[in-house]
């Protein structure tokens, strides 16, 4: 399982299955999208506006992808 947070898009992605496969996206709320396998099993969960919807500091370990550029 991987948990990845992108601070540029404020998107949190929880991936349950490492197998490369085609997925079907099913939006279940305004801020939550499920990635489903062809067998309708949950492969991943995408949380939009993650910092507003959940406590990010409680999700450990999180692979944090920062895209903010530092001014020089």
N, C-alpha and C positions, 0 to 999 in steps of 0.2 A: 504494500500500500504506500502511495506517495501523497503528500499534501504539499501543494505548491501555491504560494501567494505572489501575485504580481501587483506591486504597489502603484504602478503607472495606471493600470486599468481597474484597480481595486477588485480584482477577481481572485477568488480562491477555488482551486480545483483539487478534488479528492479522487484519486484514481485507485480502484480496488484491484484491477486486473492488469498485469503487465503485458499480456499477450496483445500483439498488434492485430487489430481487427477493425472492420467497418462498424460504426455505431449509428444508432438512430437517436436524434436529439428529441427529447420530449420536455417541453416547458411545463412545469407543474404550478409555478407561481410566477409573479412578475420578476423575482430575483433568483429563482432556482430552476436549473435545467438538468435533467437526467440524461446520461449517455447510456443507452441500452444496447445489448448485443442482439444478434438476430434471434436468439432464444428468449428475448425480453428480460434478461438478467441485467442488473445494474452494474455497469462497468466503471462509471464515474459520476461525480456530482459537481456541478459548476455553480458557484454562489456569486452572483453579481452584487456589487456594493457591499462586499464582505465586511468591511470595517464598520458598517452601520448595522449589520444584521447579526454578527456573532462576535464573541470575545476572542480576537486573534491570538493574544498572548497565552491563552489556555490550550492552544493547539500546538503541541510539541511532539516530535520534531517537525518543523515546517521548513521546506526548501523555499527560501525567500529570493525572489527575482526582483532586483531593483533596477529600474531603468532611468532613474533620475540622474542627470549629468551634473557633475561638480564643476562650478565655474572656476576658471583659472585666471 
